[in-house]
Amino acid sequence: MFTEVPHDMTAQRGQDVEMACSFRGAGTPSYSLEIQWWYIRNHLEWTDQQPWTTNEDLIPHVSPEEETPKDATKISVVKVVGSNISHKLRLSRVKTSDEGTYECRVIDFSDEAGARHHRVRA
């Protein structure tokens, strides 16, 4: 479950922006989590088409690649062993071209049935 999620924000050109994403896994401490930050350029088109809620699990039979828009770019990956993960995405001296949707995805490898994918976005 997400314990901290990124929020929509507005920044002036040249400002620094930081978005936080934290997740607590459901299993024992001896498993691994992976947190990924994605940037989606055509954010208005994407957000209009996709239903969204915090702590949404991806549909098990649909792979994350199938739900990723063509203009999405993975910008950061962090892996940990344990039950908690947190990662802040920092954008320095933002520009107009940084506008878009930033998505935090967490892959929880503790489920015996396979990895569970979770995501939130701002």
Buried (B, 14 or more C-beta within 10 A) or exposed (E): EBEBBBEEEEEEEEEEBEBBBBBBBEBEEEBBBBBBBBBBBBBEEBEEEEEEEEEBEBEEEEEBEEEBBEEBEEEBEEEBEEBEBBBEBEBEEBEEEBEBBBBBBBBBBBEEEEEBBBBBBB
